[in-house]
C-alpha cells in the first residue's frame, strides 16, 4: 500500500513539474528517490 501511495505521489510530482527542464526534473527525481530511501 505504501508503494501505491508513492506511485500516486510520483504521478502528482510529474504533473506539477511538467513544465520544468529535463535536467531539473532529473535532479528532483534523484532527490525524491534519495529522500524515499
C-alpha positions as protocol buffer text, in pm:
chain_id: "A"
residue {
  index: 1
  type: UNK
  ca { x: 0 y: 0 z: 0 }
}
residue {
  index: 2
  type: UNK
  ca { x: 293 y: 230 z: 66 }
}
residue {
  index: 3
  type: UNK
  ca { x: 412 y: 159 z: -287 }
}
residue {
  index: 4
  type: UNK
  ca { x: 76 y: 267 z: -430 }
}
residue {
  index: 5
  type: UNK
  ca { x: 93 y: 586 z: -226 }
}
residue {
  index: 6
  type: UNK
  ca { x: 444 y: 657 z: -352 }
}
residue {
  index: 7
  type: UNK
  ca { x: 341 y: 596 z: -712 }
}
residue {
  index: 8
  type: UNK
  ca { x: 46 y: 829 z: -670 }
}
residue {
  index: 9
  type: UNK
  ca { x: 273 y: 1097 z: -524 }
}
residue {
  index: 10
  type: UNK
  ca { x: 515 y: 1045 z: -812 }
}
residue {
  index: 11
  type: UNK
  ca { x: 227 y: 1099 z: -1057 }
}
residue {
  index: 12
  type: UNK
  ca { x: 139 y: 1428 z: -890 }
}
residue {
  index: 13
  type: UNK
  ca { x: 507 y: 1516 z: -882 }
}
residue {
  index: 14
  type: UNK
  ca { x: 543 y: 1469 z: -1258 }
}
residue {
  index: 15
  type: UNK
  ca { x: 223 y: 1662 z: -1330 }
}
residue {
  index: 16
  type: UNK
  ca { x: 332 y: 1951 z: -1110 }
}
residue {
  index: 17
  type: UNK
  ca { x: 678 y: 1973 z: -1265 }
}
residue {
  index: 18
  type: UNK
  ca { x: 585 y: 1901 z: -1626 }
}
residue {
  index: 19
  type: UNK
  ca { x: 694 y: 2250 z: -1736 }
}
residue {
  index: 20
  type: UNK
  ca { x: 1046 y: 2225 z: -1597 }
}
residue {
  index: 21
  type: UNK
  ca { x: 1352 y: 2132 z: -1796 }
}
residue {
  index: 22
  type: UNK
  ca { x: 1454 y: 1766 z: -1805 }
}
residue {
  index: 23
  type: UNK
  ca { x: 1773 y: 1845 z: -1618 }
}
residue {
  index: 24
  type: UNK
  ca { x: 1580 y: 2000 z: -1331 }
}
residue {
  index: 25
  type: UNK
  ca { x: 1339 y: 1705 z: -1337 }
}
residue {
  index: 26
  type: UNK
  ca { x: 1629 y: 1461 z: -1316 }
}
residue {
  index: 27
  type: UNK
  ca { x: 1771 y: 1640 z: -1014 }
}
residue {
  index: 28
  type: UNK
  ca { x: 1427 y: 1646 z: -850 }
}
residue {
  index: 29
  type: UNK
  ca { x: 1373 y: 1275 z: -916 }
}
residue {
  index: 30
  type: UNK
  ca { x: 1714 y: 1190 z: -770 }
}
residue {
  index: 31
  type: UNK
  ca { x: 1631 y: 1397 z: -464 }
}
residue {
  index: 32
  type: UNK
  ca { x: 1291 y: 1230 z: -436 }
}
residue {
  index: 33
  type: UNK
  ca { x: 1436 y: 879 z: -463 }
}
residue {
  index: 34
  type: UNK
  ca { x: 1710 y: 962 z: -215 }
}
residue {
  index: 35
  type: UNK
  ca { x: 1452 y: 1101 z: 25 }
}
residue {
  index: 36
  type: UNK
  ca { x: 1245 y: 782 z: -3 }
}
residue {
  index: 37
  type: UNK
  ca { x: 1546 y: 576 z: 99 }
}
